[in-house]
Each structure stands twice: as C-alpha cells, then as structure tokens.
Amino acid sequence: PISKMRKPALSFLSSLLLVLSGPSAVAASGPAAAAANAAKSFDYRFFIAGGVCAATSHGITTPIDVVKTKMQAEPEVYNKGMSAATISILKEEGPSALLGGLGPTVVGYGIEGAMKFGIYEVMKPVMVSLFEQNTTVAYILASILAGAIASILLCPMESARIRVVTDPNYKGMGLIQTLPKLN
C-alpha cells in the first residue's frame, strides 16, 4: 500500500501530467478532475500578461542592471557608487553599452514572467483540489512550483546577459550569437 505521504505526491504528478497532456475525456474527481478542467479552460492571457509585463519592466531597467553587473564584476574599477560607475561606462564605452544584454533580458524575463503567472493560474485549481482544507497552502505551493519552473527557464538567458555585459569575447553579441557559445 502507498503511504499517506506518497499519495499526494503521486496524485499531484498524475494531475500535472494530465494538465500537460491536454483535455481528456476521462471522468475523474479530485486533482485529476481539477487538472482536466484546467486544461479545458486553459487561458493563455495569464501567460501573455505575465510575459509582456516582465519583459517590459526588465527591459526598461536594463541600463541599471548593466551598471550593477559591471560593479559586481569589477569592484576595483567601479567602486564609487552607481552614478560614478554610470558616468565611467558612458565615457569609456558609449551610451549603447548601457543596453548590453537587452535581448537576453527581454526574452528571458518574457519567458520567466509568462511561466510564473501562467503556471500559477493553471496550478491553483489543481493544488486546491489536493489541499481542500487549506487553500492558503494550495496557493503557496502553486506559486512555489510556478516560480521554480520560471527561474530554471530564466537561467540560460541570465547567463547570456551577464556574459554580454562582462566578457569582452561576447561584447556586442545578441542572444542568438551568445546562447550557443555558453558552456
């Protein structure tokens, strides 16, 4: 027999597989039914809204991120604060340097935001059906799952962004040129 601790995990995994496989004609109850309903009533707007918002907000703040990254990568050079570092970058590299890594930032955070908001909305009913007695726990677990998936998908883009900003071998490269070079 399956222990009580393993039942929710197996139920969750089967529900997740059901959601990912699309709508099903299987009549079920509990987490499986919640997963099937989530698949049937899939609303892409959460993915689009999250992606557009995250890509826009992070794209706008790219110059700040460039200065911060350079300060972290070369603290002996940029050691007099944000304003002095910004002025130094502008004098040495020109204004376009402040947009270094814009492509990986916009694409990476677009994907991250889409997954974070979209997966959260898809997983809420599944988690609520698993934790009927405590919706707070259900929502927290849905957000943890969504955040974890989103963060994992963001990692290669962040790595590309940091290389474009800090490594002279990647300077001026876009996302398409940078990703294949990452090891």
ZAMARGU-4260 file (C-alpha; in steps of 0.2 Angstrom, whole numbers, plus 5000, padded with zeros to 4 digits):
<rodrens>
0) 5000/5000/5000 | 5005/5018/4996 | 5009/5028/5012 | 4999/5044/5015 | 5015/5054/5012
5) 5016/5047/4994 | 4998/5048/4989 | 4998/5067/4987 | 5014/5067/4978 | 5008/5053/4966
10) 4991/5062/4964 | 5000/5079/4960 | 5011/5071/4947 | 4997/5062/4939 | 4987/5078/4939
15) 5002/5088/4932 | 5004/5075/4918 | 4985/5077/4914 | 4986/5096/4913 | 5002/5095/4901
20) 4994/5082/4890 | 4979/5092/4886 | 4960/5090/4888 | 4954/5072/4892 | 4938/5063/4891
25) 4942/5054/4907 | 4928/5057/4921 | 4938/5059/4937 | 4937/5068/4953 | 4949/5077/4964
30) 4966/5083/4957 | 4963/5074/4941 | 4947/5082/4938 | 4955/5099/4943 | 4969/5096/4931
35) 4957/5091/4917 | 4946/5107/4920 | 4962/5117/4920 | 4967/5110/4903 | 4949/5113/4896
40) 4948/5130/4902 | 4966/5135/4898 | 4968/5154/4897 | 4983/5159/4888 | 4980/5178/4894
45) 4989/5174/4910 | 5005/5169/4901 | 5004/5184/4889 | 5001/5196/4903 | 5015/5190/4913
50) 5027/5189/4899 | 5023/5206/4892 | 5024/5214/4909 | 5040/5206/4915 | 5049/5208/4898
55) 5044/5227/4898 | 5049/5231/4916 | 5066/5222/4915 | 5069/5229/4898 | 5067/5246/4904
60) 5078/5244/4919 | 5092/5236/4908 | 5104/5251/4910 | 5103/5250/4929 | 5106/5231/4928
65) 5121/5234/4916 | 5129/5246/4929 | 5126/5234/4944 | 5133/5219/4934 | 5149/5229/4930
70) 5151/5235/4948 | 5149/5217/4954 | 5161/5210/4940 | 5174/5224/4943 | 5173/5231/4960
75) 5191/5238/4959 | 5186/5249/4944 | 5168/5254/4949 | 5170/5257/4967 | 5162/5275/4969
80) 5144/5271/4968 | 5131/5270/4954 | 5132/5287/4947 | 5151/5287/4945 | 5150/5270/4938
85) 5137/5275/4925 | 5147/5291/4920 | 5163/5280/4918 | 5154/5267/4907 | 5146/5281/4896
90) 5164/5289/4894 | 5173/5273/4891 | 5160/5263/4881 | 5147/5275/4875 | 5128/5275/4878
95) 5125/5259/4869 | 5135/5249/4882 | 5120/5253/4894 | 5109/5242/4883 | 5121/5227/4883
100) 5111/5211/4886 | 5095/5219/4881 | 5090/5204/4870 | 5093/5190/4883 | 5085/5201/4896
105) 5069/5204/4887 | 5067/5186/4880 | 5072/5178/4897 | 5061/5188/4908 | 5047/5187/4895
110) 5048/5168/4896 | 5050/5169/4915 | 5035/5181/4918 | 5024/5170/4906 | 5028/5154/4915
115) 5027/5162/4933 | 5010/5169/4930 | 5003/5156/4918 | 5008/5141/4928 | 5002/5148/4944
120) 4985/5151/4937 | 4985/5133/4930 | 4991/5125/4946 | 4979/5134/4958 | 4964/5123/4955
125) 4975/5108/4955 | 4983/5112/4971 | 4966/5117/4979 | 4959/5100/4975 | 4974/5092/4983
130) 4974/5103/4999 | 4955/5106/5000 | 4956/5110/5019 | 4969/5124/5017 | 4968/5135/5001
135) 4982/5146/5008 | 4994/5131/5007 | 4987/5127/4990 | 4991/5144/4983 | 5008/5145/4991
140) 5013/5128/4983 | 5006/5133/4966 | 5017/5149/4967 | 5032/5139/4973 | 5030/5127/4958
145) 5027/5142/4946 | 5042/5152/4952 | 5054/5137/4952 | 5050/5132/4934 | 5051/5151/4929
150) 5068/5153/4937 | 5075/5137/4929 | 5070/5143/4912 | 5077/5161/4915 | 5095/5154/4920
155) 5102/5152/4902 | 5096/5170/4897 | 5103/5177/4913 | 5120/5169/4909 | 5120/5176/4892
160) 5116/5193/4898 | 5130/5193/4911 | 5142/5187/4898 | 5137/5200/4885 | 5140/5214/4899
165) 5156/5207/4907 | 5165/5196/4895 | 5175/5205/4880 | 5173/5190/4870 | 5154/5192/4870
170) 5153/5211/4868 | 5141/5217/4856 | 5133/5200/4853 | 5115/5197/4853 | 5105/5182/4860
175) 5106/5171/4845 | 5125/5173/4844 | 5128/5171/4863 | 5117/5156/4868 | 5127/5143/4858
180) 5143/5149/4865 | 5138/5146/4883 | 5146/5131/4891
</rodrens>
